[in-house]
Amino acid sequence: MRRLLLVANPSASGFTGALFREVSSILSEAYEVTAAWPNGPDDARHSAEEAARSGYEVVVAMGGDGVVHHVGNGLVHTDTALGILPVGTTNVVARILGLPRSPKKAARALATAVPERLPVAHIATENPEGARSRYALFSLGIGFDADVVTIAEQRPYSKVRFGSIHYARTAVGRLFGHYRTKPPNLRIECRGDAVDAVTLLVQVHHLFTYFGRIPLALSHEPTDGLTAAAVERVAPLPAAGILGRLGTRRDLGKMKGITVWQDFHKLVLHAEPEAPYQADGELLGLTGGLEVTPVPAGLLVLTPES
């Protein structure tokens, strides 16, 4: 029988012991299920890495995008598939894959799901504490959105209670506040261009969303590769227009002060002073410089049958 490691985050909103037992029972109809209870992000990633080395066919992340990010990072470049049971504040990857919102329905879908290789973005950083390597499953950001994550995470009760609304409210506050007068501190080099900016956004899939059914896109043109958008300065730009274009899939690159690159092979960023950066909504710390490269077919993922 195929083996499955179920990595659960009991602190995720909506998680209960009864729900865990129910999804374990459903998955047991198709897999030999072993449970793992990580003590933190590093432990979740190491559990996934060890499962891949031990020949497990599937590792399922039960929680929000945080546990999905860490488990997925442990499975990149392996033949062990990532499965997702959406339990948590946001479930962006689950939405991208078309998984049911209900964890029990998602568990039934995983029993017949098809493994598919999907792209990820590799992030290589060089900081005072040493080199670091991480992968983004759906998006990464340096500057504004990482700053939003930093502030939003300081109010965990609001995060659990209000979810996407909490992040949206924090984002609007920073956009119309601090970032209206913030000077550029990022130098971004891509495809021969050198742009000074206050924030950089990178998208792995053409559409993703933090806000229910409202899709976000950095460009209206789909691509198989990565898409990046550099915002040079917020002050002269109509903030409402930026948010509107993100939500209607219109091309941000046609707005003055925003540069968009699609399907690039390497992007290099330097920050002075150091800037916060995040991947998949997980704050990764501060960086003085990083390099982003695409990894086509880097992660094996269980996707629902059509």
C-alpha positions as CSV (number, residue, x, y, z in Angstrom):
1,M,0.0,0.0,0.0
2,R,1.2,3.5,-0.8
3,R,2.6,5.4,2.2
4,L,1.4,8.9,3.2
5,L,2.9,11.3,5.9
6,L,0.3,13.7,7.3
7,V,2.0,16.8,8.6
8,A,-0.5,18.7,10.7
9,N,-0.5,22.2,12.2
10,P,-2.8,22.0,15.2
11,S,-2.6,25.8,15.7
12,A,-4.2,26.5,12.3
13,S,-7.6,28.2,12.6
14,G,-10.3,25.6,12.1
15,F,-8.2,22.6,13.2
16,T,-9.7,20.2,15.7
17,G,-8.8,16.7,16.8
18,A,-12.1,15.3,15.5
19,L,-11.4,16.8,12.1
20,F,-7.9,15.3,12.1
21,R,-9.3,11.9,12.9
22,E,-11.9,12.2,10.1
23,V,-9.5,13.1,7.4
24,S,-7.0,10.5,8.6
25,S,-9.7,7.9,8.2
26,I,-10.6,9.1,4.7
27,L,-7.0,9.0,3.6
28,S,-6.5,5.6,5.1
29,E,-8.8,4.1,2.5
30,A,-6.1,4.8,-0.2
31,Y,-2.9,5.1,1.8
32,E,-1.0,3.8,4.8
33,V,-1.1,7.0,6.9
34,T,1.5,8.1,9.4
35,A,1.0,11.3,11.4
36,A,3.7,13.9,12.1
37,W,3.4,16.8,14.6
38,P,6.2,19.3,13.8
39,N,7.4,21.7,16.5
40,G,7.9,24.5,14.1
41,P,8.6,25.5,10.4
42,D,12.0,23.9,10.3
43,D,10.7,20.6,11.8
44,A,7.9,20.5,9.2
45,R,10.4,20.9,6.3
46,H,12.7,18.3,7.8
47,S,9.8,15.8,8.3
48,A,9.0,16.2,4.5
49,E,12.6,15.8,3.5
50,E,13.0,12.6,5.6
51,A,9.7,11.2,4.2
52,A,11.0,11.8,0.7
53,R,14.3,10.0,1.5
54,S,12.4,7.1,3.1
55,G,10.3,6.6,-0.1
56,Y,6.9,8.0,0.9
57,E,4.7,8.5,-2.1
58,V,2.9,11.5,-0.6
59,V,3.3,14.1,2.2
60,V,0.1,16.0,3.0
61,A,0.3,19.4,4.7
62,M,-2.8,20.0,6.9
63,G,-3.0,23.7,7.7
64,G,-2.7,27.1,6.0
65,D,-0.2,28.3,3.5
66,G,2.5,28.4,6.1
67,V,2.7,24.7,6.6
68,V,2.2,24.1,2.9
69,H,5.2,26.4,2.2
70,H,7.5,24.5,4.6
71,V,6.4,21.0,3.6
72,G,6.7,22.0,-0.1
73,N,10.2,23.3,0.4
74,G,11.2,19.9,1.8
75,L,9.8,18.1,-1.3
76,V,11.3,20.2,-4.2
77,H,13.4,18.1,-6.6
78,T,12.0,14.8,-5.2
79,D,9.6,12.2,-6.5
80,T,7.3,12.5,-3.4
81,A,4.1,14.4,-4.0
82,L,2.7,17.3,-2.0
83,G,-0.9,17.0,-0.9
84,I,-2.9,19.7,0.8
85,L,-5.8,19.7,3.3
86,P,-6.8,23.4,3.6
87,V,-7.2,24.4,7.2
88,G,-6.1,27.9,8.1
89,T,-6.4,31.6,7.5
90,T,-5.5,31.5,3.8
91,N,-5.2,28.6,1.4
92,V,-3.9,30.2,-1.8
93,V,-2.2,27.0,-3.1
94,A,-5.3,25.0,-2.5
95,R,-7.3,27.5,-4.5
96,I,-4.8,27.4,-7.3
97,L,-5.0,23.7,-7.5
98,G,-8.8,23.7,-7.4
99,L,-9.1,21.7,-4.2
100,P,-12.4,21.8,-2.2
101,R,-12.5,24.3,0.6
102,S,-13.7,21.6,3.0
103,P,-10.8,19.5,4.5
104,K,-12.9,16.4,4.4
105,K,-13.9,16.9,0.7
106,A,-10.2,17.7,0.0
107,A,-9.2,14.4,1.6
108,R,-11.6,12.5,-0.6
109,A,-10.2,14.4,-3.6
110,L,-6.6,13.5,-2.7
111,A,-7.5,9.8,-2.7
112,T,-8.0,9.9,-6.5
113,A,-5.8,12.9,-7.2
114,V,-3.3,12.9,-10.0
115,P,0.4,13.8,-9.4
116,E,1.5,16.8,-11.6
117,R,4.8,18.7,-11.7
118,L,4.4,22.4,-11.1
119,P,6.9,25.3,-11.2
120,V,8.4,27.0,-8.2
121,A,10.7,30.0,-7.8
122,H,14.1,29.6,-6.2
123,I,15.3,32.4,-3.8
124,A,19.0,32.6,-3.0
125,T,20.1,35.2,-0.5
126,E,23.4,36.2,1.0
127,N,23.0,37.8,4.5
128,P,25.4,38.4,7.4
129,E,24.3,35.1,8.9
130,G,25.2,33.2,5.7
131,A,23.8,32.0,2.4
132,R,20.1,30.8,2.4
133,S,18.1,29.0,-0.1
134,R,14.3,28.9,-0.2
135,Y,11.5,28.2,-2.7
136,A,8.2,30.1,-3.3
137,L,5.3,28.0,-4.3
138,F,3.0,30.8,-5.6
139,S,4.5,34.2,-4.8
140,L,7.3,36.2,-3.2
141,G,7.8,39.8,-2.3
142,I,10.4,42.2,-1.1
143,G,9.4,45.5,0.5
144,F,5.7,46.4,0.7
145,D,3.9,43.0,0.9
146,A,6.6,41.6,3.3
147,D,6.2,44.7,5.4
148,V,2.4,44.0,5.4
149,V,3.0,40.4,6.6
150,T,5.3,41.7,9.4
151,I,2.7,44.0,10.8
152,A,-0.3,41.7,10.3
153,E,1.5,38.9,12.1
154,Q,1.9,41.1,15.2
155,R,-1.9,40.8,15.7
156,P,-2.5,37.0,15.6
157,Y,-6.0,37.3,17.0
158,S,-7.1,39.6,14.2
159,K,-5.4,37.2,11.7
160,V,-7.4,34.2,13.0
161,R,-10.7,36.1,13.3
162,F,-10.7,38.2,10.2
163,G,-8.4,36.4,7.9
164,S,-8.0,38.0,4.5
165,I,-9.8,41.2,5.7
166,H,-7.1,41.7,8.3
167,Y,-4.4,41.5,5.7
168,A,-6.3,43.8,3.3
169,R,-6.8,46.4,6.0
170,T,-3.1,46.3,6.9
171,A,-2.1,46.6,3.2
172,V,-4.3,49.6,2.6
173,G,-3.0,51.3,5.8
174,R,0.7,50.8,4.7
175,L,0.0,51.7,1.0
176,F,-1.7,55.1,1.9
177,G,0.6,55.7,4.8
178,H,4.4,54.8,5.0
179,Y,4.8,53.8,1.4
180,R,3.3,57.1,0.0
181,T,6.5,58.9,0.9
182,K,9.0,56.1,1.0
183,P,12.0,56.6,-1.3
184,P,13.3,53.7,-3.5
185,N,15.8,51.4,-1.7
186,L,15.8,48.4,-4.0
187,R,17.9,48.1,-7.2
188,I,16.5,45.4,-9.4
189,E,18.3,44.0,-12.4
190,C,16.5,41.8,-15.0
191,R,17.0,41.3,-18.7
192,G,19.4,44.2,-19.0
193,D,17.2,46.6,-17.1
194,A,18.2,48.2,-13.8
195,V,15.3,49.7,-11.9
196,D,15.2,51.5,-8.5
197,A,12.0,50.6,-6.6
198,V,10.3,50.5,-3.3
199,T,8.8,47.0,-3.7
200,L,9.1,43.9,-5.9
201,L,6.4,41.3,-6.4
202,V,7.1,37.9,-8.1
203,Q,4.3,35.6,-9.2
204,V,4.8,31.9,-9.9
205,H,1.3,31.1,-11.3
206,H,-0.6,33.5,-13.6
207,L,-3.5,33.8,-11.1
208,F,-3.6,33.6,-7.4
209,T,-5.6,35.2,-4.6
210,Y,-5.6,36.1,-1.0
211,F,-9.2,37.3,-1.2
212,G,-11.6,34.5,-1.8
213,R,-12.7,34.4,-5.5
214,I,-11.0,37.7,-6.4
215,P,-8.0,36.8,-8.6
216,L,-4.7,38.7,-8.6
217,A,-2.5,38.9,-11.6
218,L,0.7,41.0,-12.3
219,S,0.0,40.9,-16.1
220,H,-3.0,40.1,-18.3
221,E,-0.9,37.8,-20.5
222,P,-0.5,34.2,-19.2
223,T,3.0,32.7,-19.1
224,D,4.6,29.4,-18.2
225,G,7.4,31.2,-16.4
226,L,7.7,33.7,-13.6
227,T,6.3,37.2,-13.7
228,A,7.8,40.1,-11.7
229,A,6.6,43.7,-11.1
230,A,8.8,46.5,-9.7
231,V,7.0,49.6,-8.3
232,E,9.4,52.5,-8.5
233,R,7.6,54.8,-6.1
234,V,4.1,54.7,-4.7
235,A,3.5,58.5,-4.3
236,P,2.9,59.5,-7.9
237,L,0.8,56.4,-8.6
238,P,-3.0,56.1,-8.0
239,A,-3.0,53.4,-5.3
240,A,-6.6,52.5,-6.1
241,G,-5.6,52.0,-9.7
242,I,-2.9,49.5,-8.7
243,L,-5.3,47.5,-6.6
244,G,-7.9,47.7,-9.4
245,R,-5.6,46.4,-12.1
246,L,-4.4,43.5,-9.8
247,G,-8.0,42.4,-9.3
248,T,-9.1,42.7,-13.0
249,R,-6.0,41.1,-14.6
250,R,-5.1,44.3,-16.5
251,D,-1.5,44.9,-17.3
252,L,0.4,46.7,-14.5
253,G,3.3,47.3,-16.8
254,K,1.2,49.9,-18.7
255,M,1.2,52.1,-15.6
256,K,3.9,54.7,-15.4
257,G,6.4,53.9,-12.6
258,I,5.8,50.1,-12.8
259,T,8.1,47.7,-14.7
260,V,6.9,44.1,-15.4
261,W,9.1,41.2,-16.6
262,Q,7.6,37.9,-17.8
263,D,9.2,34.6,-18.3
264,F,12.6,35.7,-17.1
265,H,15.6,33.4,-16.3
266,K,17.2,35.4,-13.5
267,L,16.4,38.5,-11.4
268,V,18.9,40.1,-9.0
269,L,18.0,42.5,-6.2
270,H,20.1,44.6,-4.0
271,A,18.6,46.4,-0.9
272,E,20.1,49.4,1.0
273,P,19.1,49.4,3.7
274,E,18.0,45.8,4.1
275,A,14.4,45.0,3.3
276,P,12.0,42.4,4.6
277,Y,11.1,39.6,2.2
278,Q,8.4,36.9,2.2
279,A,7.5,33.8,0.2
280,D,3.9,32.4,0.2
281,G,3.0,34.7,3.0
282,E,5.8,33.5,5.2
283,L,8.1,36.2,6.5
284,L,11.7,35.1,5.9
285,G,13.5,38.0,7.5
286,L,15.7,40.9,6.1
287,T,17.9,40.7,3.1
288,G,20.5,43.0,1.5
289,G,20.4,41.1,-1.7
290,L,18.9,38.0,-3.4
291,E,18.6,36.2,-6.7
292,V,15.3,34.7,-8.1
293,T,15.3,32.0,-10.7
294,P,12.5,29.8,-12.1
295,V,12.5,26.0,-11.4
296,P,10.2,24.5,-14.0
297,A,8.5,21.3,-12.9
298,G,10.3,21.6,-9.5
299,L,7.5,20.2,-7.3
300,L,5.3,17.1,-7.6
301,V,1.8,18.0,-6.4
302,L,-1.4,16.1,-6.1
303,T,-4.1,17.8,-8.2
304,P,-7.8,16.9,-8.3
305,E,-9.0,14.9,-11.3
306,S,-10.8,17.1,-13.9
